[in-house]
Amino acid sequence: MLVQTLFISLLNHIDAGNGNNKHILLKQYLERWVLTWQEKNCKVYGVAELLVQIITLCGAGPSLSEQILAHPEYKHLVYLTDRVCYSVGLLHKPMVEKNGGITKGTPTLSIDSDMQELVQTVLLYSDNVVNSEIKQTFLAVVKSFIYATYCPQETMYNHIAQVLFKRVF
């Protein structure tokens, strides 16, 4: 209930935007994600795609046209990214926190296989409907999920502090 209230508030805030196309697209992305999340009854499902869409929208790179969103290669990237992020976040986070290390087993092999396929899809040439910047964004989102799962919280906070507050000469 709290998450729904938060998203309704966010969507209302976006409605208050200046009519900018980015506000409209962000609202559409969030609405699609909320509907998917409610249908699947899983708060994690679709988060990776939503992050890719937001990063792409906020960046200076290419936009995600309806042609791209409907393209089989884009859909395959979404599928692989969701599988890896879901598996890493829901299956491995509790094991890593409980055992303090990476475990080996069937879930790890499945993640390894999906990750290998994702990297191949990102790096190999395709028909260029989904350009390499968008593909690299999918890979960056997956890396972030893996980092957040396997990196101890203190180390992550230290990395964030260094990035935000350390002087660069």
MARMARKOL-287715 format. One record per residue: residue in three letters; z, y, x of N, C-alpha, C in turn. Coordinates in steps of 0.1 Angstrom, whole numbers, plus 2048, in hexadecimal, padded with zeros to 3 digits. Example, Ala and Ser with C-alpha at 12.3 -4.5 7.8 and 13.67 -1.06 7.14 Angstrom:
BEGIN
ALA	84E	7C7	884	84E	7D3	87B	84E	7DF	884
SER	847	7EA	880	847	7F5	889	84F	800	881
This chain:
BEGIN
MET	800	7F4	808	800	800	800	800	80D	809
LEU	808	80C	813	808	818	81C	7FB	81B	823
VAL	7F4	810	827	7E7	812	82D	7DD	818	823
GLN	7DD	813	817	7D4	818	80D	7D7	827	80A
THR	7E4	82B	80A	7E7	839	808	7E3	841	813
LEU	7E4	83C	81F	7E0	843	82B	7D1	846	82B
PHE	7C9	83C	827	7BA	83D	827	7B6	846	81B
ILE	7BD	846	810	7B9	84F	805	7BC	85D	80A
SER	7C7	85F	811	7CA	86D	816	7BF	871	820
LEU	7BB	868	829	7B1	86B	833	7A4	86E	82C
LEU	7A0	866	822	794	869	81B	794	876	814
ASN	79F	879	80E	7A0	886	808	79F	892	812
HIS	7A5	890	81D	7A4	89A	828	795	89B	82D
ILE	78E	890	82E	780	891	831	778	898	827
ASP	77B	896	81A	775	89D	80F	776	8AC	811
ALA	781	8B0	817	783	8BF	818	77B	8C4	824
GLY	773	8BC	82B	76B	8C0	836	761	8CA	832
ASN	75A	8D0	83B	751	8DB	838	743	8D6	834
GLY	742	8C9	82F	735	8C4	82B	72D	8BF	836
ASN	733	8BE	842	72C	8B9	84E	728	8AB	84C
ASN	71C	8A7	850	717	89A	84E	721	88F	855
LYS	727	893	860	731	88A	866	73D	887	85D
HIS	741	890	855	74C	88E	84C	748	884	841
ILE	73B	885	83C	736	87D	832	735	86E	837
LEU	72F	86D	843	72E	860	849	73B	859	84C
LEU	745	861	851	752	85B	854	758	856	847
LYS	757	85E	83D	75C	85A	830	756	84D	82B
GLN	749	84C	82D	742	840	829	746	834	831
TYR	748	836	83E	74D	82B	847	75A	826	843
LEU	763	830	840	771	82C	83C	771	825	82F
GLU	769	82A	825	769	824	818	764	815	819
ARG	759	813	821	754	806	823	75E	7FC	829
TRP	766	802	833	770	7FA	839	77B	7F6	830
VAL	780	800	828	78B	7FD	81F	786	7F3	814
LEU	77A	7F4	80F	775	7EA	805	774	7DC	80C
THR	76F	7DB	818	76E	7CE	81F	77C	7C8	821
TRP	785	7D1	825	793	7CC	828	79A	7C7	81C
GLN	797	7CE	810	79D	7CA	804	797	7BC	7FF
GLU	78A	7BB	801	783	7AF	7FD	788	7A3	805
LYS	789	7A5	812	78D	79A	81B	79C	798	81C
ASN	7A3	7A2	817	7B2	7A2	817	7B7	7A0	826
CYS	7B0	7A7	82F	7B4	7A6	83D	7B2	7B4	843
LYS	7BD	7BA	848	7BD	7C7	84D	7B6	7C9	85A
VAL	7B4	7BE	861	7AE	7BE	86E	79F	7BD	86D
TYR	79A	7B6	863	78C	7B4	861	784	7C1	860
GLY	77A	7C3	868	772	7CF	867	777	7DB	86F
VAL	783	7DA	875	788	7E5	87D	77F	7E8	889
ALA	77A	7DE	88F	772	7E0	89B	765	7E7	897
GLU	75E	7E3	88D	752	7EB	888	756	7F9	885
LEU	761	7FB	87E	765	809	87A	767	811	887
LEU	76D	80B	891	76F	813	89E	762	816	8A4
VAL	758	80C	8A4	74B	80F	8AA	744	81A	8A2
GLN	745	81A	895	73F	824	88D	745	832	890
ILE	752	833	891	759	840	893	756	845	8A1
ILE	756	83C	8AB	753	840	8B9	744	845	8BA
THR	73B	83E	8B3	72D	842	8B3	72B	84F	8AC
LEU	732	851	8A1	731	85D	899	736	869	8A1
CYS	741	867	8A8	747	872	8AF	741	875	8BD
GLY	739	86C	8C2	732	86D	8CF	725	875	8CD
ALA	71F	877	8D9	712	87E	8D9	707	874	8D8
GLY	709	868	8D8	6FF	85E	8D8	6F7	85D	8CA
PRO	6F0	852	8C9	6E8	850	8BD	6F1	84D	8B0
SER	6EC	852	8A5	6F4	84F	899	6F0	841	893
LEU	6F9	83C	88A	6F7	82F	885	6EF	831	877
SER	6E2	830	878	6DA	831	86B	6DC	824	863
GLU	6D8	826	856	6D8	81A	84E	6D0	80E	853
GLN	6C5	812	85A	6BC	808	861	6C4	800	86B
ILE	6CC	807	873	6D4	801	87D	6DF	7F8	877
LEU	6E6	7FE	86D	6F1	7F6	866	6EC	7EA	860
ALA	6DF	7E9	85B	6DA	7DE	854	6D3	7D4	85E
HIS	6D1	7D8	86A	6CA	7D0	874	6D1	7C3	878
PRO	6CB	7B8	879	6D1	7AB	87C	6D9	7AB	889
GLU	6D4	7B3	893	6DA	7B3	8A0	6E8	7BB	89F
TYR	6E8	7C6	897	6F4	7CD	895	6FE	7C5	88D
LYS	6F9	7BE	883	702	7B5	87B	708	7AA	884
HIS	700	7A5	88D	705	79A	897	70F	7A0	8A0
LEU	70D	7AC	8A5	717	7B3	8AD	724	7B5	8A6
VAL	723	7B9	899	72F	7BB	891	736	7AD	88F
TYR	72F	7A3	88C	735	796	88A	73C	791	897
LEU	736	792	8A2	73C	78E	8AF	748	796	8B2
THR	747	7A3	8B1	752	7AC	8B4	75E	7AA	8AB
ASP	75B	7A8	89E	766	7A5	895	76D	798	898
ARG	765	78E	89C	76B	781	89F	774	782	8AC
VAL	76F	788	8B6	777	789	8C2	783	792	8C0
CYS	782	79D	8BA	78D	7A6	8B7	797	7A0	8AE
TYR	793	799	8A4	79C	792	89A	7A3	787	8A2
SER	79C	77F	8A9	7A2	774	8B1	7AC	779	8BB
VAL	7A8	783	8C2	7B1	788	8CD	7BD	78F	8C7
GLY	7BB	797	8BC	7C6	79E	8B6	7D0	796	8AE
LEU	7CB	78D	8A6	7D4	785	89E	7D8	778	8A4
LEU	7D0	772	8AB	7D4	765	8B1	7DB	766	8BE
HIS	7D7	76F	8C7	7DC	76F	8D4	7E8	779	8D6
LYS	7E8	783	8CF	7F3	78D	8D1	801	786	8D0
PRO	803	77F	8C5	810	778	8C4	813	76E	8CF
MET	808	767	8D3	80A	75D	8DE	80D	764	8EC
VAL	806	770	8EE	808	777	8FA	816	77D	8FA
GLU	81A	782	8EF	828	788	8EE	832	77E	8F0
LYS	830	772	8EA	83A	767	8EA	83B	761	8F8
ASN	82F	75E	8FE	82F	756	90A	82E	75F	917
GLY	82A	76C	915	829	775	920	81D	773	929
GLY	813	76B	924	808	769	92C	7FC	764	924
ILE	7F1	762	92A	7E5	75D	923	7E6	74E	922
THR	7E3	749	916	7E3	73B	913	7D5	735	914
LYS	7D4	729	916	7C7	722	916	7C7	719	90A
GLY	7BB	717	904	7BA	70F	8F9	7AE	712	8F1
THR	7AC	70B	8E5	7A1	70D	8DD	79E	71C	8D9
PRO	7A8	723	8D4	7A5	731	8D1	7A0	739	8DC
THR	7A5	737	8E8	7A0	73E	8F4	792	73A	8F7
LEU	78E	72D	8F6	781	729	8F8	777	72F	8EE
SER	77B	730	8E2	773	737	8D7	771	745	8DA
ILE	77C	74C	8DF	77A	75A	8E2	771	75C	8EE
ASP	773	753	8F8	76A	754	904	75C	752	900
SER	759	749	8F7	74B	746	8F3	745	752	8EB
ASP	74D	758	8E2	749	763	8DB	747	76F	8E4
MET	750	771	8ED	74F	77C	8F6	743	77B	8FF
GLN	740	76F	904	734	76D	90C	727	770	904
GLU	727	76C	8F7	71B	76F	8EE	71A	77E	8EC
LEU	726	785	8EA	726	793	8E8	720	79B	8F4
VAL	725	797	900	720	79D	90C	711	79B	90E
GLN	70C	78F	90B	6FE	78C	90C	6F6	795	902
THR	6FB	796	8F6	6F4	79E	8EC	6F4	7AD	8F0
VAL	6FE	7B1	8F6	6FF	7BF	8FA	6F6	7C2	906
LEU	6F5	7B9	90F	6EE	7BB	91C	6DF	7B7	91B
LEU	6DC	7AE	913	6CE	7A9	912	6C5	7B3	90A
TYR	6B9	7B3	90E	6AF	7BC	908	6AC	7B7	8F9
SER	6AA	7C1	8F1	6A7	7BD	8E3	69C	7C7	8DE
ASP	69A	7C7	8D1	68F	7D0	8CC	693	7DF	8CB
ASN	69E	7E2	8D0	6A3	7F0	8D2	6A6	7F7	8C5
VAL	6A8	7F0	8BA	6AC	7F7	8AD	6BB	7FB	8AF
VAL	6C2	7F2	8B5	6D0	7F5	8B9	6D0	7F8	8C8
ASN	6D2	804	8CB	6D0	808	8D9	6DC	804	8E2
SER	6DB	805	8EF	6E5	800	8F8	6F2	808	8F7
GLU	6F2	815	8F3	6FF	81C	8F2	707	817	8E7
ILE	701	813	8DC	708	80D	8D0	70D	800	8D4
LYS	705	7F8	8DB	70A	7EA	8DF	715	7EC	8E9
GLN	715	7F5	8F2	720	7F7	8FC	72C	7FB	8F5
THR	72B	803	8EA	737	807	8E2	73E	7FA	8DC
PHE	736	7F1	8D7	73C	7E4	8D2	744	7DE	8DD
LEU	73E	7DD	8E9	745	7D6	8F4	751	7DE	8F8
ALA	751	7EB	8F8	75D	7F3	8FB	768	7F1	8F1
VAL	765	7F0	8E5	76F	7ED	8DA	775	7DF	8DD
VAL	76D	7D5	8E0	773	7C8	8E2	77C	7C8	8EF
LYS	778	7CF	8F9	780	7D0	905	78D	7D7	902
SER	78D	7E1	8F9	799	7E8	8F5	7A3	7DF	8EE
PHE	79D	7D6	8E5	7A6	7CD	8DE	7AC	7C3	8E8
ILE	7A4	7BE	8F1	7A9	7B5	8FB	7B4	7BB	904
TYR	7B1	7C7	908	7BB	7CF	910	7C8	7D1	909
ALA	7C7	7D5	8FC	7D3	7D7	8F4	7DB	7CA	8F2
THR	7D4	7BF	8F2	7DB	7B2	8EF	7E2	7AD	8FC
TYR	7DB	7AD	907	7E0	7A7	913	7E7	7B0	91D
CYS	7E6	7BD	91B	7ED	7C6	924	7FB	7C9	91F
PRO	805	7C8	928	813	7CB	923	813	7D9	91E
GLN	81C	7DC	914	81C	7E9	90E	820	7F4	918
GLU	829	7F1	922	82D	7FB	92C	822	7FF	934
THR	81A	7F5	938	80E	7F7	941	804	800	939
MET	802	7FD	92C	7F8	804	924	7FD	813	923
TYR	80A	815	920	80F	823	920	80E	82A	92D
ASN	810	823	938	80E	829	945	7FF	82D	947
HIS	7F6	824	943	7E8	828	945	7E4	834	93C
ILE	7E9	834	930	7E6	840	927	7EC	84C	92D
ALA	7F8	84C	932	7FF	858	938	7F6	85C	944
GLN	7F2	853	94D	7EA	857	958	7DD	85E	954
VAL	7D6	858	94A	7CA	85E	945	7CC	86C	93F
LEU	7D7	86E	937	7D9	87A	931	7E0	885	939
PHE	7E8	881	942	7F1	88B	949	7EF	88C	958
LYS	7E8	882	95F	7E7	883	96D	7DC	88D	971
ARG	7DF	895	97A	7D6	89F	97F	7CA	899	987
VAL	7BE	89E	984	7B3	89A	98B	7AE	8A5	994
PHE	7AD	8A2	9A1	7A9	8AC	9AB	79A	8AC	9AE
